[in-house]
Each structure stands twice: as structure tokens, then as C-alpha cells.
Amino acid sequence: METALYLLPVTLGDTPIETVLPSYNHDIIVHIRHFIVEDIRSARRFLKKVDRNIDIDSLTFYPLNKHTSPEALSGYLKPLEAGESMGVISEAGCPAVADPGADVVAIAQRKGLRVIPLVGPSSIILSVMGSGFNGQSFAFHGYLPIDAPERIKTLKLLEQRIYSENQTQLFIETPYRNHKMFDDIVSTCRPQTKLCIAANLTCEGEYIKTRSIKDWKGHCPDLSKIPCIFLLYK
């Protein structure tokens, strides 16, 4: 096994490991002793899901989230510099994509350390694949503004980019605000603009549906407390 910073995708929900992750990932994970993780508890659960024989207490976890100081982060890669492989684990999906893991990957690249991303589910890519929208040019914007007028303004700007740049626009919302986001989209965007809602990807109850704004009106699916990606295109 090559010494490297391995980017380790996790399931997007309570999905069997074998349905979304290749067995090769298991072979890599069981040989890593140092993990940089977004959440220690969920990372421990994931590792036990990968292999119940993993001795969790023998592993070292380095938290990487909005509370991690630059000083702490700068020292996280010392085991890798000393010749020990390390793994990066996100809360869900692929690390370093819309994820704080990108910060430690950037440090590894600056230091000339080997970085190896492993195969796994990305809700961004899966939603583009299932939407029928432009997969040659798309942009993911994360969360839109919470302030209602700013959110409406942003939606209008994104819709303009669809028509001026022929670019698919993607964004997410906190699950308990999904219905509010849906209402804002259908009340703001043009009737002919298309909206795809991709929810519970790779999980039970997976839902991917593309319709025009006109056809979505009055037909909001139940999006309560489930992870969704909203996609707009023409």
C-alpha cells in the first residue's frame, strides 16, 4: 500500500457499504491508523461499518470542521510526513468536495505529499447524472442565502446563468427548509425553466424528478427532513 493521504468516501445515508463502495476501499481503510474527520462519532461508526473487527480505540482521530484552528490544522499531517498513511473522512459522500477536507488536501499538495482519492458516491455528480441537464457545464453553490430577499435575488441570478451560459445550477438547503426553498423556486423562476429535485440518493426512498416550473406548481413532494439537491436548467 502506497503511503498517501487517502480521501475516503462514505455512504450518503444508511446504505449497505457493498452497494456504493468498492472492496478496494476496505483494503485501504483497514491499514490506516490516522484519520482526519469532520465528525469523530460518525467516522467511528463508518469504520465499524466497513469492518467490525477494526480496533477503533487504537486509531487516532483529528477533527476538521469550522472550529478547527489553522494552527491545529497545520500539524495534522505530521504522521503522513513521517511515513504513515492517513485518511480523510467527511460526514457524507466524498471528502474535500463542498467539505472542509479540502483545506487539509491543499496543505498536502503544497507540501508535495501524495494524495489519493478513492471511488465513492457523490450526491453532486449523481444528481447531475439523473437530472437530464447539462453535464458538460454545471456549478454547485452550496447553501443559498437565508435572508429571503437575498435568496430570491440569488435564484434570479442563477436562472440568468442558465440561459446566458447554458450552465446547470445546483444548490442545497437545510432539510427542514426544503419546502420553503421549493416554494421560492416555483414562485421566482420562469415557467419554462426546469427544476430537478434529487433526494435520498443511493438510499431507500431515492427520488429524482425533473419537471418544468409550471408543472411543479401545486405538486411539491414530501421533502421533510431529507437531504436534497435542487438543480435548475433550461
LOBAFI-30324 format. One record per atom (N, C-alpha, C, O): residue in one letter; x, y, z. Coordinates in steps of 0.05 Angstrom, whole numbers, plus 5000, padded with zeros to 4 digits. Layout:
<rs>
AXYZ...
</rs>
This chain:
<rs>
M501749765000M500050005000M501850255000M503650285016E501250434982E502850674979E502250875002E499950905009T504350995013T503951195034T502751445021T503851565003A500451535032A499051755020A496851865039A496251735059L495752085031L493352195044L491052085027L490552175005Y489551895038Y487351775024Y484751915030Y484051965053L483251985009L480652125012L478551905010L478151784989L477251855032L475551615036L472551685035L471551795054P471251635013P468351685011P466751515031P467551285037V464551615041V462751465058V460051455046V459451595026T458251295057T455551275046T454051535050T454751685068L452051585033L450451825036L448251795056L446851995063G447851565066G445751505086G446151225097G448351115095D444051115107D444150835118D444050635095D442050485092T446150635079T446250465055T448350245059T450450305071P447850005051P449949795054P452449875040P452449965017I454749835053I457349915043I457749795015I458749934997E457149545012E457849404987E456349504963E457049444940T454149654966T452649764944T453850014932T453150094909V455550154947V456550414937V459650444939V460750634928L460950264953L463850284956L465250024946L464349804953P467350054930P468749814921P470249684944P471049814963S470749424941S472149274962S475049374966S476149344988Y476149494946Y478849614948Y478949814970Y480949834984N476849974974N476850174995N477250045023N478750145039H475949815027H476249665052H479149595057H480249625079D480449495036D483249405038D485149635046D487149595059I484449875036I486050105043I485450195072I487250245088I482850215079I482050325105I483150165128I484050285148V483149905126V484049745149V487049765155V487949675176H488549895137H491349935142H492050215150H494450285153I490050385154I490550665163I490050695193I488150585203R491750845205R491550875234R490951165242R490351225265H491151355223H490651635229H488551745210H488851725186F486451865222F484251965206F483652255212F483352335235I483352415191I482452685194I479552685187I478752615164V477852765206V474952725202V473252965208V474053135225E471052985195E469153205200E467753175227E467253365241D467052925234D465752865259D466752595269D466552395256I467952595293I469252355303I467252125308I467751905301R464852185319R462951975325R461951845299R461851595298S461252005279S460351875254S462551735239S462051535226A465051835242A467251695229A467751425242A468351235228R467551415269R467851155283R465750955274R466250725270R463251055271R461050885262R461550775234R461150545228F462550955217F463050875189F465250655188F465050465174L467350695204L469550505203L468650235214L469550025203K466950225234K465849975244K464049845223K463849595222K462750015207K461049905185K462749785163K462049585151V465149905159V466949795139V468049525147V468149335132D468849505173D469949255183D469549255214D470749405228R467749075223R467149075252R469448985269R469449005293N471548875256N473948785271N476049005275N478048965288I475549245263I477449465267I477449545297I475449575310D479949565307D480249655335D480149965336D482150095333I477750065340I477350355339I479050505359I480150725354D479450385383D480950525404D483850545398D485350705411S484850395379S487650415372S488150635350S490450685343L486050755341L486350955319L486451235331L485651295353T487651415315T487751695323T486051865304T486151835280F484352035316F482552205300F483252495304F483752595326Y483252645282Y483852925282Y481353075272Y480653045248P479953225288P477453355279P478053585260P479753755265L476553595238L476753805218L474053915212L472453795197N473454145224N470854285220N471254585223N473454675224K469054725225K469255025226K470555125251K471355355253H470854945271H472155025297H475154965297H476455045316T476154825277T478954755276T480654995270T480255135250S482655055287S484355285283S486455225261S487154995258P487355435247P489455395227P491955275240P493355125226E492555345265E494855235278E494654925282E496554775277A492254845291A491854555294A491954415267A493154195265L490654525247L490554405221L493354365209L493954165196S495054555214S497754545202S499354315212S501254225199G498654205236G500153985247G498953715242G500053515250Y496553705230Y495153455226Y496653255208Y496353015211L498353355190L499653175171L502353065180L503852945164K503053115205K505653015215K505952715212K508152625204P503952545218P504252265213P504852195184P506552015178L503552335165L504052285137L506852365130L508152215114E507852585140E510552675134E512552475146E514852455136A511752335167A513452135179A513351865166A514651675174G511651845145G511551595130G509151415136G509051185127E507151525150E504751365156E502351465140E501851715139S500951295127S498551375111S496451495129S496151415153M494851675119M492651795133M490151795116M490351775091G487851805129G485351815114G483652055121G483852155144V482152155102V480352385107V477552285103V476852165083I475852325123I473052235123I471152465127I471452615146S469252505108S467252705110S464852605126S464752365133E462952775130E460452685144E458752515126E457452325135A458852565100A457452405080A458652455053A459452675046G458652245036G459652275009G462652305007G464152185023C463552464987C466352484981C467752714996C466752934995P469952655011P471252865025P472553065006P473353004983A472853315015A474153535001A472453644978A473353824963V469953554975V468153674955V465853804971V464253664983A465754064971A463854214988A464154115017A462254055030D466654105026D467353975051D469954095061D471754165046P470254125088P472654235099P475154075094P477454175098G474853825085G477153665078G478953785057G481353725055A477853965041A479354095020A481754255032A483854275019D481454355056D483554515069D486054345074D488254435069V485654105084V487953935090V489153815065V491653775063V487553775044V488553685019V490353905007V492453844995A489554155009A491154374999A493854385012A495854434999I493954335039I496454335053I498254105043I500654145039A497053865039A498553645029A499753695002A501953624996Q498153824985Q499153894958Q501454094959Q503454064945R501254294977R503354484980R505954364989R508154444982K505654155006K508054025017K509053794999K511053675006G507753754977G508653554958G508153264968G509553084960L506053234985L505352974995L503352834976L501752964963R503452574975R501752424956R498852424966R498352374990V497052494948V494152494954V492752294935V493152304911I491152114947I489751914931I486751914937I485951834959P485052014919P482152004923P481151724915P481751624894L479451614932L478251354926L475451384915L474151594919V474451184902V471851194889V469651164910V469851004929G467451324906G465151304924G462951494915G463351644895P460751494928P458451654920P458751954924P459552044946S458152114904S457952404906S455152494899S454252444876S453752614917S450952694911S450952904889S448952914874I453053064887I453153264866I453153134838I451553194821I455052944835I455252814809I452852634803I451852644781L451852494823L449552314819L447052474811L445552394794S446752714823S444352874816S444552984788S442552994774V446953064779V447253154752V446752924732V445352964712M447752694739M447352464721M444352404718M443452334696G442852424740G440052344739G438052554730G435752504726S439052804726S437253034720S436553054691S434353154685G438352974673G437953024645G438953304637G438453384614F440253434655F441253704650F444153704638F445353484635N445153934632N447853964620N449953864640N450353984661G451253644633G453453534649G456153624640G458153544652Q456253784619Q458853894609Q459554144624Q461954204628S457554294633S458054544648S455954574670S453554614664F456854554695F455054584717F456554714741F458954694742A455054834759A456154974782A454654904807A452154914807F456154834828F454854774853F455355004872F457655094876H453255104884H453355354900H453055304930H452955504946G452755064939G452355014967G449755124977G447655084963Y449755254999Y447255375010Y446855654999Y448755814997L444455714992L443755984984L443256155009L442956045031P443156425006P442756595029P440256525045P438156455033I440356555071I438056505089I436056735086I433656695087D437156985084D435357215082D433657195057D434757155035A431057215060A429157165038A429657345013A429857234991P429857605016P430457774992P433057704978P433257704954E435157644994E437657564982E437457294968E438757254947R435957114979R435556844967R434156874940R434956744920I432057044939I430557084915I432357214894I432357134870K434057404903K435857534884K437857334873K438457344849T438857154890T440756954881T439456764861T440756694841L437056674867L435656494848L435356624821L435756494800K434756884820K434457014794K437157024779K437256994755L439257074794L441957084782L442756814771L443856794749L442156594786L442756334777L441156264752L442256134734E438656344752E437056284729E438056434704E438056324682Q439156674708Q440256814685Q442656664674Q443156664650R444256544692R446656394682R445856154666R447256064648I443556034673I442555804657I442255884628I443155744610Y441056114623Y440356194596Y442756344582Y443056324558S444456484597S446656624585S449156444581S450656494562E449556244599E451956084598E451355794591E453155634589N448755724589N447955444583N449155254605N450155044599Q448955344630Q450255204653Q448155114673Q446455264682T448354854681T446554754702T447354864729T449754894735Q445454944745Q445955064771Q444854884793Q442654794792L446654824813L445954634834L446254784861L447954954864F444554714880F444754824907F443254644926F441554474918I443754684952I442454514973I441154694994I441554944993E439654575011E438354725033E438354545058E438454295055T438254665081T437954505106T435254355104T433254475097P435254095109P432853925104P430254045115P428254015101Y430254165138Y427654275148Y426754515133Y424454615138R428454625116R427554865100R427154785070R426954965053N427054525064N426754445036N424254555023N424254645000H422054535038H419454625026H419454925021H418355015001K420755075039K420855365034K422555425009K421855604994M424755275006M426355314982M424755244957M424855394937F423255024958F421554954935F419655174928F419355244905D418355284949D416355504944D417755744931D416555874914D420155804941D421556044930D422355994901D422156174884I423155754894I423955684867I421555714848I421655844827V419355584855V417055584836V415655854834V414355914815S416056024855S414856294854S416656504841S415856724835T419256424837T421256614827T422056564798T422256744782C422456304791C423556234765C421456244743C419056234748R422356244718R420656254695R419055994692R420055784699P416656004681P415055754679P416455544663P416055304669Q418055614642Q419355414625Q421955314637Q422955104627T423055444656T425555344669T425055074682T422855034693K426954904680K426654634691K427954604718K430154714723L426654474736L427654414763L427754114767L425853964762C430154014775C430353744784C430853734814C432453884825I429353564827I429753514856I430853234859I429653034851A433253214871A434552954876A434752924906A436153074920A433452714917A433252684946A433952394954A433352204938N435152354977N435752084987N437351924967N436751684964L439252044954L440851904934L442251654945L443551674966T442051434931T443151174938T441851044962T442650834971C439851174974C438551074998C435650984992C434651024970E434450855012E431650775009E429951015005E430351215019G428151004986G426451234980G427751434962G426851674962E429751354947E431151544929E429051664910E427351534899Y429451924905Y427552074889Y429052264871Y430552434880I428752234844I429952424825I427752484804I426952314789K426852734804K424752804786K425353084773K426053274787T425053094746T425453344731T422853424718T421553274704R422053674723R419653794711R420154094706R422054214717S418454214690S418554504687S417354634712S415854504727I418054874717I416955024740I413955024738I412554994758K412955064714K409955074710K408754814720K406654814733D410054584713D408954324721D409354254750D407954094762W411354384763W411854324791W409854464809W409254374831K408754684800K406954844817K404554674826K403154554810G404154674853G401954524864G402654224868G400854074875H405154144862H405853864864H408453824880H410253684871C408653954902C411153934918C411253654932C409353574946P413353504927P413653244940P414253284970P414853504979D414053074985D414653085014D417653085017D418952875014L418853315023L421753345026L422553385055L424753475060S420753335074S421253385102S423653235113S423752985112K425653375123K427853255137K429553055121K430652875133I429553085095I431252905079I433253075062I432653295054P435652965057P437653115042P436853135013P436152935000C436953385003C436153434975C438253604961C439653754973I438353574935I439753764917I437753864897I436153714885F437754124894F435954254874F437754334850F439854454853L436754274826L438154334801L436354494783L433954434780L437454704771L435954864752L437354864725L439754874723Y435654854704Y436754864676Y434454944658Y432154964667K435154984633K433055074614K431954844598K430154884581
</rs>
